């Protein structure tokens, strides 16, 4: 069995992190996002993965394959609760899709496209040799022919698109060094090789690999990119995002700053702005 993962986007909404590394390789819970997907596919018997240049590792691939084989249609999609995504109107008992509307402006149903598809080879024959949105051009036609089915995704799902979505549950890598008197949590990820010195306060933040946070700094609701340094008594909050190799000087305050890679922050950022 083969799988196709679409990884060709620029990840612009996740900048400045994606200025240094492609979005699929950005760590989520200390592991590249795409590795979560590949491991899950391997677990259900996929032998070849094609990357066309979710973090969630428990997609119901086995159940989806069984569901797809049983219904006899052309395509199956995973659906979940509504958000700003394509909406699916389906029969609850059979999973047969009556209507597929990509990002509708009006309410049409209470299930949305979770971005996981299982397709018969015949679906590929429907795609023209030009830039095509399978969600907008293909799925509505298959649904109209009553050959599109949906399986409901249990548990939690979210779209990882902007920095606001990276902040997750508590996880500290075993190689990270944590100093005395630190208060960490809730909702904190500390990556491999990080050094968190004494008296640090971390809450609702992601600290990616190789970061150094010096004494008595405070980081809240922010993302600290690879190999960056937050110096002593600095305060970083309000969805500040540091790109790779950013140096924040002593006693600096940043509220909502978006800092591009390899920058030094020598003066405070009092309101959301981009530092280039």
N, C-alpha and C positions, 0 to 999 in steps of 0.2 A: 504494500500500500504506500502511496506517495502523498505528501502534503505540500501545500504552497503557502508561504507566509509572505505577505506584502510588506516590504520594508523600504520602499523607494522614496518615501516622503522626506522632506527637509527637517521636519520637527520644529518648525518656526515658533510655535507657541510655547515650546519648552526651552527656548533660548534664554540666557546665554549658555546653558549646559550643553546644548547641541551644537554650539560653535566649536567645541573641542572633540566631541565624540558623537557618532550617530545615535539617534534616539533609541533604537533597539538595544544598544550596548550600555545605555545609562542604567546604573544599578538601582534595582528596586529590592528592598530588604537584603542588601548586600550581594545581590546576584543580578547579572544583566537581564533585562526584561525578556529578551528573546530566548534566553536559556530556560526560563520557566516554561515557555511554550514548547520548546523542543523536547524537554524531558517528559512533558505530559503526552506528547505525540508518541514518543518511543514506548511509553508505558502501555499503549493500546495497540502496539504492533506496527506502527508506521516505520518503514525501513529506509525511506529516502525523503529528505526535506529540501525543498527548493525555496531559496530566498529570492524574492523578486525585488532587487536593488534597482498581550494582556498579562499583563504580568501574572495573572491568576493561574496557579499550577494545577488546579483541580477542575478544569472544564470537563463536562461529562462526555468525553469522546467515545467511550465504550457504549454508553446508552444511546448516543447519537447514531453510531453505526448500526446498532440493532434496530433503532427506530427507522432509519432510512431504508434498510433492507426490507422491513416489514410493510411499509406503506405503498411501495411500488411506484412512487412518483419520480420526478427528475431531480429534485433538489430539496435539501433540508437546511433550515437556518435555526440558529439558537436565538431565543427571545428572552427578554427580561422586562423589568418594570420601566415605565416611561422616563424619558429624559430628552435631550435635544438630539434625537437620533431617528432613524427610519422607524415608522410605526407599522405593526402587523395586525391585521384583523383576521382572526382565526377561529375555527371551530374547536372549542375546548376539549371535546371528547376524542376527536380523531387527529387534531393537529393540522388539518387541511387549511391552507391559507386562502381566504377569500379576496384579500386586498393587501397590497404592499405599497406604502407611500413613504418615500424618502424625505425625512425632515419636514413634515407637514406644518402649515401655519395654523390649521384648525384641528381640534380634537377629533380623531377618527377611531381610536382604540386604546387599550390599556396595556399593550405589549409592544416592546421595541426591539429592533435589530441589535443583537449583541456582537455582531461582526464575526461569527463563526459559521462557516458554510460546509456542507457535504454535498458534492455535486456529481451527477452522472456525467460521463464524457460527452453526452449529447448536448449538455449545456454549453460546452466550449464551442460547439458548432454554431450556436446562436450569436456569438460575439463577433462583430465585424472587425476587420483589420484597420482600426482607427481608434483614437482615444475614446474609451467607452466606460461608463459607469454601470457596473453590473446591477447595482441597487436601483438605478433610475431607468435603465433601458431593458434589462433582462428579467429581473424578478417580477415586475408588474405583469409582463406577458405570460410568464410561467404560472403566476397566480391566477390570471384570467382563464387559463386552460385547466385549472384545478390540478396542477402537477407540482405545486410548491407546498411543502409542509414545514411546520415549526415545532420545536421541542423547547419547553420552558426550562431555563437555567435556574437551578436551585442555588440558594445562598446569595453571596454578595457579588456585585459587578459594578465597575465604574469605568469611565473613559479616562485614560491617562493622556491628557493633551497639554495641560498647562502646569506650571510649577505648583499650583495650589493642590494638585492631586497627588503629588509625590509624598507628602507628609502622611505617614501611616502609623502602625502600631510599634510598640517598643521592641528594639532589637539592637544589641551591642555585640559587635564581632569579637571573637575570642582573642584576636591579636591587638585589639585596641587597648590603650593604657589609660586608666581613669585615676585621677589624683584624689587626695583626701578632701573630705568636706564638700564633695560635689552633690548636687541635687539634679537628678536626671529623670524626666518624665513629667506628665504622660506623653505618649505618642512621639517617641524619639527613635531614630535609627542612627547608629554610629558605625561607620565602615571600617574595613581592614586598615591596620597601620596608623590609625588616628591616635593622637596624643591629646588628652583632655587634662589639663593641669588642675591644681588644687582650687577649690572654691568656685567651681563653674556651675552655672545654672543653665540647663537645657530643657526646653519644653516645646512640644509640637514642632519638631525640626528634623531635618535630615542632614547628617554630616557625612559626606562621601569620602571615599578612600584617601588616606594620606594627609588629612587635615590636622593642623595643630591649633588648639585653642588655649590661650595663655591664661594665667591666673585671674580669677574673679571676673571673667567675661560672662555675659548673659546673652543667650541666643534663644529666640522664641519665634515660632511660626515662620521659619525661614529655611533656606537650603544653602549649604556651604559646599561649593564645588571642589573638585579634586586638588589636593596639595595646596590648598589655601591656608592662610594664617589669620586668625582673629586675635589681636594682641590684648594685653591685660586691661581690665576695666572697660573694655569696649562693650557696647550694647547693640545687638543686631535683632531687629524684629519687624513685624508687619509685612510679611512675605518679601523680605529682602532675599535676593538670589545672587550669590557670588559664583561667577564662572571659574574656570580652572586657574589656579595659581594667582589668586587675588590676595593682597596683603592689606589688612585693615590695621591701622596704627592704634597706639594706646589711646584709650578714653574716647574713641570715636563712637558716635551714635548714628545708626542707619535705620530709617523708617521707610521701608518699601523700595529701597534702592535696587536696581537691576544692574549688576556690575559685569562688564565684559571681561574676558580672560586677560590675565597678565597685567592687571591694574593695581596701583597703590592708592588706597583711600586715606588721605591725610587730613581731610576736613569732614565734618558731619553732614549727613544727608537727612534733612528734616522733613521731607515729603517725598512721595514716590517719584523717581526719575531714573533715567537710563544714563549710566556713566560709560562712555565709549573711549 
